[in-house]
Amino acid sequence: MNDLLLSALAETQREYKEKLKWARELLFSQNMNVVLIELASFWREHKKLVECALDYLSKPYDKFFFTAATILDIDDEEHVPFLAVGSLHIWDDPIFGYASSMTSTHNESFNEKMKTQILETIDDNIKIIEKTNGMILVLPVRLLFEDLRESHQIAEKLFLSMFEEAPENLEVYFSKYKTIDDIVGGLRDNVKQYISFDTDDEGMDLKERFISYRANNELPVTEDDNESYVFFFSVIGYLMQAINIIVIAQRFQMYPYVRYKVALKYITILGSSLSELPELMNIVHTMWACYILHNRMPTISNVDLSAYVETLRNLNISQRLLDGVKELETGQMISLKKIDEMISTLISEVTQ
């Protein structure tokens, strides 16, 4: 069965590459929605195949999906540390998330920026298919399996629970909180450190992070939207992303591979509310381990991927990392220092 699945997936990857090339040519000359609907329709036709692949191509929690990123960045060798963990590797194609962002706003400047990002992602998707020889599959996992309505409802409840005196609903939130000062004064202290908007905002307090984010980013909001709305809009998106990632990870028993620290912080906020569920906490802890691995792995240029993966397999790097995380788990948050030490040892074996 696996051989048939792999053969069908290989053909689907070839077909999708041609679809991406077609989309690239029409991106700025045709209606954007027409192009993206065509790509989304292609994957919905193949949803059962993707579902079978996620269920049967690898044993539980020996598969990883690279998600919460705009590109995997083949040119910068970011696929190399990704291949160090697991036996099945999936790039969670984010093109369709950009599409939904564009249809929900009339901010033309924001939409033009999204078109440029979609073009960059298309190019990277093509490189993944061409250069990794099937070792990394381009599959829009969240497009096919996320439930946006349910995740929005859960995210709203989680958002409101972040306040010391949790508002009963959003109407109460918007009536009570108007400015970022109001919000900072009302949030629980233990969540403030995890509310982030950009990787460059560490070292700032929450108010400074918010002001910097609003000033330096093109957002699908208007000048008339007050600070409480912009804060809600920004945070709810990250919370929905975190919920969808965790739900999909548990459904298919696979680990998310997240290199973007901001997304990881919101997943940690979610994880803190699920601390009584060991399986979900293990997912969060393993994500932190992968984040550290990604940032500690030295650049290995022009690597022979087949030989590299064989070396990893012989050293049993992936299983040792997963076992190490489980051994270090003692409570709600694992010791990142000890994970760092463990990963440094593993990397030294890979690169020696």
ZAVO-382319 format. One record per residue (C-alpha): residue number from 1; x, y, z. Coordinates in pm, whole numbers. Example, Ala and Ser with C-alpha at 12.3 -4.5 7.8 and 13.67 -1.06 7.14 Angstrom:
REM residues 2
  resi       X       Y       Z
     1    1230    -450     780
     2    1367    -106     714
END
This chain:
REM residues 352
  resi       X       Y       Z
     1       0       0       0
     2     281     239      87
     3     437     196    -257
     4     105     283    -422
     5      64     585    -194
     6     416     709    -263
     7     368     666    -637
     8      39     857    -629
     9     193    1134    -418
    10     491    1164    -653
    11     253    1211    -946
    12      50    1466    -747
    13     366    1662    -668
    14     457    1672   -1038
    15     107    1791   -1127
    16     111    2055    -855
    17     446    2186    -976
    18     291    2247   -1318
    19      -8    2416   -1153
    20     230    2642    -960
    21     415    2739   -1277
    22      83    2822   -1441
    23     -21    3027   -1136
    24     308    3214   -1140
    25     253    3329   -1496
    26    -101    3453   -1427
    27     -54    3592   -1077
    28     -44    3960   -1170
    29    -234    3946   -1501
    30    -551    3765   -1393
    31    -795    3789   -1105
    32    -606    3657    -803
    33    -909    3467    -671
    34    -945    3271    -995
    35    -583    3153    -974
    36    -602    3056    -607
    37    -939    2884    -641
    38    -787    2667    -913
    39    -498    2566    -686
    40    -729    2500    -391
    41    -963    2293    -609
    42    -667    2079    -714
    43    -593    1989    -353
    44    -954    1933    -255
    45    -975    1678    -536
    46    -678    1500    -377
    47    -784    1536     -12
    48    -841    1162      37
    49    -494    1085     -96
    50    -335    1337     143
    51    -538    1198     433
    52    -424     842     356
    53     -62     958     334
    54     -79    1130     674
    55    -247     827     830
    56     -44     542     684
    57     294     647     543
    58     467     662     879
    59     418     539    1233
    60     263     782    1485
    61     481    1076    1582
    62     754     984    1337
    63     626    1248    1094
    64     677    1623    1098
    65     510    1911     916
    66     694    2239     870
    67     429    2503     936
    68     361    2864    1045
    69     611    2993     790
    70     588    3183     461
    71     860    2982     289
    72    1076    2687     385
    73    1371    2863     213
    74    1555    2596      19
    75    1817    2851     -89
    76    1912    2909     274
    77    1937    2532     340
    78    1653    2538     593
    79    1539    2196     476
    80    1859    2040     613
    81    1778    2056     989
    82    1415    1972     907
    83    1524    1639     759
    84    1704    1555    1084
    85    1379    1459    1257
    86    1119    1202    1161
    87    1079     977     858
    88     798    1167     683
    89     846    1537     609
    90     572    1773     491
    91     585    2139     397
    92     247    2289     496
    93     186    2506     189
    94      63    2845     324
    95     -54    3001      -5
    96    -420    2955      76
    97    -394    3133     410
    98    -278    3442     226
    99    -578    3414      -3
   100    -823    3425     288
   101    -640    3729     430
   102    -681    3911      99
   103   -1052    3839      63
   104   -1123    3967     416
   105    -989    4319     360
   106   -1019    4608     116
   107    -672    4738     203
   108    -517    4739    -145
   109    -166    4805     -15
   110    -193    4496     207
   111    -328    4289     -83
   112     -41    4389    -311
   113     204    4284     -41
   114      25    3949     -18
   115      58    3899    -395
   116     433    3945    -366
   117     446    3697     -77
   118     241    3443    -273
   119     486    3473    -562
   120     779    3408    -329
   121     603    3105    -180
   122     522    2966    -526
   123     888    2987    -622
   124     995    2815    -300
   125     733    2541    -343
   126     869    2465    -689
   127    1223    2443    -552
   128    1113    2203    -276
   129     953    1970    -529
   130    1247    1988    -770
   131    1538    1972    -527
   132    1438    1737    -243
   133    1353    1437    -460
   134    1034    1356    -271
   135    1201    1375      72
   136     976    1672     154
   137     616    1670      31
   138     439    1998     -46
   139      90    1950      99
   140    -149    2225     222
   141    -231    2043     545
   142    -413    2326     717
   143    -610    2420     406
   144    -753    2069     391
   145    -807    1986     756
   146    -848    2299     967
   147   -1191    2403    1094
   148   -1183    2783    1092
   149   -1524    2830    1253
   150   -1445    2601    1546
   151   -1091    2737    1591
   152   -1226    3094    1594
   153   -1474    3007    1870
   154   -1203    2838    2078
   155    -960    3123    2012
   156   -1214    3381    2131
   157   -1258    3196    2459
   158    -882    3162    2501
   159    -833    3532    2420
   160   -1085    3640    2683
   161    -933    3402    2939
   162    -601    3589    2915
   163    -747    3874    3125
   164    -749    3879    3504
   165   -1122    3948    3498
   166   -1220    3764    3184
   167   -1492    3947    2988
   168   -1802    3737    2927
   169   -1783    3797    2551
   170   -1623    4020    2288
   171   -1891    4285    2324
   172   -1793    4328    2688
   173   -1423    4327    2592
   174   -1468    4608    2339
   175   -1677    4814    2578
   176   -1428    4776    2864
   177   -1098    4805    2677
   178   -1024    5088    2436
   179    -648    5149    2447
   180    -335    4940    2475
   181    -290    5082    2826
   182    -629    4941    2924
   183    -531    4603    2780
   184    -190    4586    2947
   185    -352    4673    3279
   186    -611    4398    3241
   187    -404    4104    3116
   188    -282    3827    3343
   189      89    3866    3420
   190     177    3510    3323
   191      63    3556    2961
   192     214    3898    2888
   193     559    3752    2818
   194     417    3525    2545
   195     216    3792    2361
   196     444    3892    2079
   197     400    4037    1731
   198     743    4012    1574
   199    1074    3836    1633
   200    1243    4174    1674
   201    1028    4287    1966
   202    1199    4088    2240
   203    1333    4314    2511
   204    1038    4553    2477
   205     745    4566    2714
   206     405    4469    2577
   207     293    4824    2499
   208     615    4894    2308
   209     577    4567    2116
   210     225    4659    2011
   211     311    5015    1906
   212     613    4899    1706
   213     408    4628    1534
   214     132    4866    1430
   215     375    5128    1306
   216     598    4897    1104
   217     355    4652     945
   218      93    4672     673
   219    -221    4539     841
   220    -568    4465     701
   221    -724    4721     935
   222    -828    5085     891
   223    -702    5403    1054
   224   -1033    5426    1239
   225    -991    5092    1417
   226    -900    5155    1781
   227    -616    4986    1966
   228    -834    4724    2132
   229    -959    4605    1791
   230    -610    4596    1639
   231    -483    4404    1943
   232    -770    4156    1921
   233    -730    4115    1544
   234    -356    4052    1575
   235    -369    3810    1867
   236    -676    3613    1753
   237    -500    3524    1428
   238    -204    3375    1613
   239    -432    3191    1855
   240    -635    3040    1569
   241    -313    2933    1400
   242    -194    2769    1724
   243    -524    2584    1772
   244    -533    2457    1414
   245    -173    2336    1432
   246    -225    2148    1759
   247    -557    1994    1649
   248    -409    1870    1321
   249     -96    1745    1497
   250    -304    1535    1736
   251    -544    1414    1467
   252    -266    1271    1250
   253     -22    1202    1537
   254     256    1411    1392
   255     478    1687    1526
   256     467    2046    1400
   257     807    2189    1307
   258     793    2564    1377
   259    1091    2792    1326
   260     898    3116    1393
   261     928    3199    1761
   262     621    3425    1770
   263     396    3140    1655
   264     565    2909    1903
   265     490    3148    2189
   266     118    3142    2113
   267     124    2764    2091
   268     283    2771    2438
   269      -6    2989    2564
   270    -244    2726    2430
   271     -33    2448    2578
   272     -49    2606    2924
   273    -428    2561    2915
   274    -384    2194    2822
   275    -122    2099    3078
   276    -336    1810    3207
   277    -301    1636    2867
   278      46    1471    2848
   279      25    1398    2474
   280     -39    1762    2388
   281     230    1886    2623
   282     475    1646    2457
   283     384    1803    2121
   284     461    2152    2258
   285     788    2038    2417
   286     901    1864    2097
   287     824    2179    1900
   288    1060    2374    2125
   289    1324    2106    2072
   290    1285    2137    1695
   291    1306    2516    1722
   292    1635    2487    1910
   293    1763    2226    1662
   294    1675    2452    1370
   295    1865    2745    1517
   296    2164    2544    1644
   297    2230    2339    1331
   298    2527    2493    1147
   299    2483    2565     776
   300    2562    2260     566
   301    2586    2381     208
   302    2554    2168    -106
   303    2476    1861     100
   304    2396    1530     -69
   305    2050    1487      82
   306    2036    1109      38
   307    2372    1059     207
   308    2280    1310     480
   309    1953    1133     561
   310    2132     799     566
   311    2384     939     816
   312    2100    1065    1036
   313    1933     726    1021
   314    2253     543    1116
   315    2306     775    1413
   316    1939     737    1514
   317    1926    1115    1567
   318    1550    1156    1542
   319    1456     888    1793
   320    1724    1000    2035
   321    1587    1355    2022
   322    1229    1237    2083
   323    1337    1007    2365
   324    1544    1287    2516
   325    1245    1522    2523
   326    1032    1261    2703
   327    1306    1198    2958
   328    1329    1571    3034
   329     954    1624    3071
   330     874    1698    3434
   331     586    1945    3427
   332     415    2218    3231
   333     736    2353    3079
   334    1043    2156    2992
   335    1394    2284    3064
   336    1503    2455    2741
   337    1860    2468    2872
   338    1871    2089    2904
   339    1716    2045    2559
   340    1982    2278    2422
   341    2256    2067    2581
   342    2106    1746    2442
   343    2073    1890    2090
   344    2427    2027    2094
   345    2551    1672    2157
   346    2342    1533    1870
   347    2454    1804    1627
   348    2819    1743    1709
   349    2776    1382    1593
   350    2604    1485    1270
   351    2860    1746    1171
   352    3183    1580    1280
END
